[in-house]
Each structure stands twice: as structure tokens, then as C-alpha cells.
Amino acid sequence: MVPKPKTEGASGSAAFFKPGTVVEVSSEDEGFRGSWFSGTIIRHLASDRFLVEYHNLMADDKSSKHLREILHMRQLRPILPPETGQIFKFGDEVDAFYNDGWWEGFITEELENDRFAVYFRASKEQLVFFKEQLRIHREWFDHKWVPPLQQKNDESNEAAKPDESNEAAKPDESNEAAKPDEFVQGAIVEVSSDEEGFSGAWFEATIVEAKGNDKFLVEYQTLLADDDSNLLREEIDVFHIRPPPPNTNVDGQFNLLDEVDALYNDGWWVGVISKVLADSKYVIYFRSSNEELEFHHSHLRLHQDWIHGKWVMPSKAMKL
């Protein structure tokens, strides 16, 4: 997204990140979006940059040294205190411990023996986890956890230590992309992209033809080709295409922390309402770009996910 992110004073945030502090680190690298890894701050290099040593990531496959990286302050947050007695249900936004980090998803199915199917938007896959490998998803926003912690927790800097073997995390064999009858020539669809800067956005397009091997040639309704002479056409696989979501009929106001799609730069971008303003206006926080922008009610819709041929709306777990 083009506008510059809203930044906060370095002095306030830097106070949380002193040398020796255990933190959680997000990555902007492809394939790691939506994940958090624990580490320790080694040194404060400048007003907004820190040297961090990861706890579970190594410098390389053959090295015994832990990976160190110079990271921007926007990639850091305090360690999320462990919570006990958490109850999970269908639609809850959660973090799942997998591949040495916490990955953001939401529960799509409650299974037997305290197991849950979790869908990850970033990778468009679904895995099964035990309860002990999950935690309620929270955002570090304006120097506090949202939603707030529900109980007094251990204030030590030690992270929760779930089963790190990942043996319990198994692919959900039903996780095949749905290919409904809507995906026919001439159908209006929405298309996503994994390209840098476009994560979390959906663009309207028309199916030109089915190409086989679960791929389609689409023509975007608002994006132009490089020479600006024609509408852009691309070949898209079935994992990056969906029907337009149904109208959710929000006649009144949206609420604080509602997950919404905002119409911006010719596409729908997923975000969270961080402020409710007057005159049917809202401030939307976009996790993928760590920025806030203001939108009118008419340019917003409640966010929904297309999973196994059905529309699923995340629960209101993010509500205060």
C-alpha cells in the first residue's frame, strides 16, 4: 500500500525493548507473514532498529549459532504472557505453535480429544493442532494487548512452552481448494496475489477460460497491463480465486475491532477497525503493512473467508 505508515514516538516504544528483553519478532520475508518467533534483544542500534538473537532459529542448517538479525521496531513486540484455562471454539482467531513459531489462523472445526482444525490465510492451508499448541490471537496495539488479557498471568519473560515436536500438527486431508460451479467462463470472481505489497488484498476479475490443472485465465476489472492499453490478464491457480462474498447487510455502524475489508487502490484489503469516528468514518489498521488509514462506511465490508467452498466469518474474538 502506498501511503506512509503511521509511526509512533521512538522513545515510548523503545522503552519496552531494552537489551536482554525477551520479545516476539515478526518477519516481512515471503512465507513467514503472520508468524511470530521469540528472541532476545542484544543491542539497541538506533532509535528504531535493534539487534535480536532468535531462540529457535539457527544461522544456517549446519550452524550451532542462533540467528541474529537487525530488525525495525515495528517488527517487535513484548512476549505474550502465557494464559491458562483458555477455551477455544469455532471461529476463534488463534496463534498455533508450528515450525518453531506462532502462526496466525482461525479455528474452522472442533475435533475430538481437544484437537482443532486451524486455517491459515497466508498459506491457504489447514492443519490440526492439540489445545496445548494454541493461544488466543492478540495484537500489540498502542502499548497494550488487544483483546486484553483475561486473567493475571505469570509476568516472567519466559514464553509458553507447548509441545514443540510438531508431531500433533497434521495436514487436514480435506484441505483441497474448492472448485465450485461458479468458476466458469464469464463468471465474476475475486483474485488474491502472493506478490510483495499485495498480501491480504482481493481484486475483482472475470474468468476468461479454464486452462486445466486447476488454473484459470482471468481479466481484472480495474488493473491495467504494463502498457496501460488493456485490462490486465493473468493465469491464476484455484487457491487464489474465489466467488464474490455475499452481502453481510451492515446497515448500521461497524464496531471497534471488527475485521473488515476496505476498498482501496482498486482492491479489497483486510484490516481491523482501530477507531470509530464521527460521520460514519473509521480508522482501519492493516497488519500486513503496519499502517492506519481512514475510510467511510461505504468503502467497508465485514471480512469473510472462502474455505472448502463455504463462506466463513471469523468470530468476534477480537471484540473488547
Secondary structure, DSSP 8 states (H G I E B T S, - for coil): --S------HHHHHTT--TT-EEEEE--STT-TTEEEEEEEEEEEETTEEEEEEEEEESSTT--SEEEEEEEGGGEEE-----SS----TT-EEEEEETTEEEEEEEEEE-STTEEEEEETTTTEEEEEEGGGEEE--EEETTEEES--SS----SS------TT-TT-EE-TT------TT-STT-EEEEE--STT-TTEEEEEEEEEEEETTEEEEEEEEEE-TTSSSEEEEEEEGGGEE---------S---TT-EEEEEETTEEEEEEEEEE-STTEEEEEETTTTEEEEEEGGGEEE--EEETTEEE---STT--
